[in-house]
Amino acid sequence: MPSPIDLVVYLALGGVLGALGGLFGIGGGLIAIPVLALFFGLNQQHAQGTALVMVVPNVLVGLWDYARRGSVDRRVAIVLGVCAVSFTFVGALYATHVAGPGLRYGFAGFVAAIALVFGYRALQATAASAGAPRLAWGWTAVVGALGGVLSGLFSVGGAVFAVPILSMLFGYTQIEAQGLSLALVAPGSLVGIATYAFSGDVDWSIGIPLAIGGTACVHFGVGLAHRLPERILQLLFCGLLVVTSIALFVKP
């Protein structure tokens, strides 16, 4: 059991991560993983498994809040969730048997690549992308399957992958893409946490307080996301990805 001081720290940290997760539509796990690894001494697998304890309720609350505000295409949300759930198990099963440093560097490279995509898109003129062709919504099944694998591998990789893909290839706004990314990871996160827990890669004494603090603050982040301009939100997301990638690369 954590000490009273540690408990307060976990609750406060969970609140911050929950608000950021609501702001960016990723459940807070993207920030939680490097924080748990860098400052709490958890290896990569334990950090990802513990982060999922917080991510599950955060994702569900965030998804409900985005949907309540009319930012979720329910038809696409169902396709993404159904296609992602089975593939999440494959990714999580593999992740729990990969050496920590290799998995961490792979995750860092993945995040860096997504950051480049986000930065490029955010800096483009909106007029240049307005006439871009859009894929039919049925192709989101492929996004769901790939996102499921990435969610299993990197805990929240599916959400990070889905946001730019849904925005660039399917024409969704940043807000809509973030809401749909939560729909993608919601069912798969339950599979992921079961797989990590079965492998002994979850620290419940840290994860549960993080989840309590995060759930209480998710709606603040969602509200802010709906008030920010599209380009500002994209650039903030890009900055978050860059910082996360650097932190993972420099960890000894």
TAFENCOR-V456046 format. One record per residue. N is the residue number from 1. RES is the residue in three letters. SS is DSSP state (H for helix, E for strand, C for the rest). PHI is phi in whole degrees, -180 to 180 (* if undefined). PSI is psi in radians with two decimals (NA if undefined). Layout:
n = {N N}
res = {RES RES}
ss = {SS SS}
phi = {PHI PHI}
psi = {PSI PSI}
This chain:
n = {1 2 3 4 5 6 7 8 9 10 11 12 13 14 15 16 17 18 19 20 21 22 23 24 25 26 27 28 29 30 31 32 33 34 35 36 37 38 39 40 41 42 43 44 45 46 47 48 49 50 51 52 53 54 55 56 57 58 59 60 61 62 63 64 65 66 67 68 69 70 71 72 73 74 75 76 77 78 79 80 81 82 83 84 85 86 87 88 89 90 91 92 93 94 95 96 97 98 99 100 101 102 103 104 105 106 107 108 109 110 111 112 113 114 115 116 117 118 119 120 121 122 123 124 125 126 127 128 129 130 131 132 133 134 135 136 137 138 139 140 141 142 143 144 145 146 147 148 149 150 151 152 153 154 155 156 157 158 159 160 161 162 163 164 165 166 167 168 169 170 171 172 173 174 175 176 177 178 179 180 181 182 183 184 185 186 187 188 189 190 191 192 193 194 195 196 197 198 199 200 201 202 203 204 205 206 207 208 209 210 211 212 213 214 215 216 217 218 219 220 221 222 223 224 225 226 227 228 229 230 231 232 233 234 235 236 237 238 239 240 241 242 243 244 245 246 247 248 249 250 251 252}
res = {MET PRO SER PRO ILE ASP LEU VAL VAL TYR LEU ALA LEU GLY GLY VAL LEU GLY ALA LEU GLY GLY LEU PHE GLY ILE GLY GLY GLY LEU ILE ALA ILE PRO VAL LEU ALA LEU PHE PHE GLY LEU ASN GLN GLN HIS ALA GLN GLY THR ALA LEU VAL MET VAL VAL PRO ASN VAL LEU VAL GLY LEU TRP ASP TYR ALA ARG ARG GLY SER VAL ASP ARG ARG VAL ALA ILE VAL LEU GLY VAL CYS ALA VAL SER PHE THR PHE VAL GLY ALA LEU TYR ALA THR HIS VAL ALA GLY PRO GLY LEU ARG TYR GLY PHE ALA GLY PHE VAL ALA ALA ILE ALA LEU VAL PHE GLY TYR ARG ALA LEU GLN ALA THR ALA ALA SER ALA GLY ALA PRO ARG LEU ALA TRP GLY TRP THR ALA VAL VAL GLY ALA LEU GLY GLY VAL LEU SER GLY LEU PHE SER VAL GLY GLY ALA VAL PHE ALA VAL PRO ILE LEU SER MET LEU PHE GLY TYR THR GLN ILE GLU ALA GLN GLY LEU SER LEU ALA LEU VAL ALA PRO GLY SER LEU VAL GLY ILE ALA THR TYR ALA PHE SER GLY ASP VAL ASP TRP SER ILE GLY ILE PRO LEU ALA ILE GLY GLY THR ALA CYS VAL HIS PHE GLY VAL GLY LEU ALA HIS ARG LEU PRO GLU ARG ILE LEU GLN LEU LEU PHE CYS GLY LEU LEU VAL VAL THR SER ILE ALA LEU PHE VAL LYS PRO}
ss = {C C C H H H H H H H H H H H H H H H H H H H H H C C C C H H H H H H H H H H H C C C C H H H H H H H H H H H H H H H H H H H H H H H H H C C C C C H H H H H H H H H H H H H H H H H H H H H H C C C C H H H H H H H H H H H H H H H H H H H H H H H H C C H H H H H C C C C C C H H H H H H H H H H H H H H H H H H C C H H H H H H H H H H H H H H C C C H H H H H H H H H H H H H H H H H H H H H H H H H C C C C C H H H H H H H H H H H H H H H H H H H H H H C C C C H H H H H H H H H H H H H H H H H H H H H C C}
phi = {* -72 -70 -55 -66 -62 -62 -63 -62 -64 -65 -66 -62 -61 -63 -63 -65 -64 -64 -67 -64 -67 -64 -105 70 -127 74 88 -67 -60 -82 -65 -61 -67 -63 -66 -75 -81 -110 -119 73 -82 -72 -61 -64 -65 -64 -69 -65 -67 -61 -64 -60 -79 -64 -55 -67 -61 -63 -65 -67 -63 -61 -61 -69 -63 -65 -62 -89 76 -104 -129 -79 -62 -62 -70 -59 -66 -61 -61 -65 -65 -72 -80 -62 -72 -75 -63 -61 -62 -65 -67 -63 -69 -61 -73 -119 -107 -59 -53 -58 -63 -66 -64 -67 -63 -64 -63 -64 -62 -65 -63 -63 -64 -61 -63 -63 -63 -63 -62 -66 -66 -89 -79 -68 -62 -67 -72 -100 -65 -95 -66 -65 -117 -73 -65 -62 -62 -70 -66 -62 -67 -60 -63 -65 -65 -64 -63 -60 -67 -65 -67 -71 -120 71 -127 -60 -63 -66 -64 -70 -71 -58 -68 -66 -65 -75 -79 -95 -117 79 -77 -71 -58 -62 -64 -65 -66 -62 -69 -64 -68 -64 -66 -88 -58 -70 -67 -65 -67 -66 -61 -68 -65 -67 -65 -64 -62 -87 77 -107 -131 -101 -67 -66 -96 -65 -66 -61 -60 -65 -64 -65 -67 -61 -71 -119 -57 -65 -66 -66 -62 -62 -66 -59 -78 -102 -81 -63 -54 -67 -62 -64 -64 -67 -63 -62 -61 -62 -61 -65 -63 -61 -64 -63 -62 -61 -72 -71 -87 -62 -60}
psi = {2.41 2.67 2.84 -0.69 -0.78 -0.67 -0.75 -0.72 -0.79 -0.73 -0.76 -0.75 -0.73 -0.66 -0.78 -0.81 -0.65 -0.75 -0.75 -0.65 -0.70 -0.64 -0.71 -0.03 0.62 0.11 0.00 -0.16 -0.57 -0.66 -0.62 -0.64 -0.94 -0.55 -0.80 -0.61 -0.73 -0.67 -0.24 0.06 0.29 2.47 3.04 -0.77 -0.77 -0.66 -0.74 -0.75 -0.74 -0.67 -0.59 -0.51 -0.67 -0.65 -0.72 -1.01 -0.60 -0.76 -0.76 -0.77 -0.76 -0.75 -0.77 -0.71 -0.74 -0.75 -0.68 -0.52 0.13 0.43 0.26 2.15 1.82 -0.62 -0.83 -0.63 -0.73 -0.77 -0.80 -0.81 -0.78 -0.77 -0.48 -0.57 -0.79 -0.58 -0.37 -0.68 -0.71 -0.82 -0.75 -0.68 -0.71 -0.73 -0.63 -0.10 0.26 2.45 2.46 -0.97 -0.74 -0.74 -0.68 -0.78 -0.64 -0.73 -0.73 -0.76 -0.68 -0.81 -0.69 -0.73 -0.75 -0.64 -0.70 -0.74 -0.81 -0.78 -0.75 -0.81 -0.74 -0.50 -0.10 2.65 2.40 -0.53 -0.52 -0.48 -0.12 -0.60 0.18 2.48 2.58 2.41 2.66 2.61 -0.43 -0.45 -0.17 -0.26 -0.65 -0.72 -0.72 -0.76 -0.85 -0.70 -0.61 -0.78 -0.80 -0.60 -0.71 -0.70 -0.78 0.33 -0.92 0.26 -0.55 -0.72 -0.73 -0.68 -0.73 -0.64 -0.96 -0.60 -0.81 -0.57 -0.84 -0.69 -0.39 -0.03 0.24 2.60 2.94 -0.77 -0.81 -0.72 -0.67 -0.72 -0.75 -0.56 -0.59 -0.64 -0.60 -0.78 -0.24 -1.01 -0.64 -0.51 -0.54 -0.73 -0.75 -0.79 -0.59 -0.71 -0.79 -0.72 -0.71 -0.54 0.01 0.43 0.64 2.25 1.68 -0.54 -0.40 -0.75 -0.70 -0.84 -0.65 -0.72 -0.71 -0.83 -0.70 -0.77 -0.59 -0.33 -0.04 -0.75 -0.43 -0.74 -0.71 -0.74 -0.73 -0.67 -0.64 -0.16 -0.34 2.58 2.64 -0.88 -0.67 -0.75 -0.71 -0.75 -0.65 -0.74 -0.76 -0.78 -0.69 -0.75 -0.70 -0.84 -0.74 -0.76 -0.77 -0.76 -0.67 -0.62 -0.65 -0.16 2.26 NA}
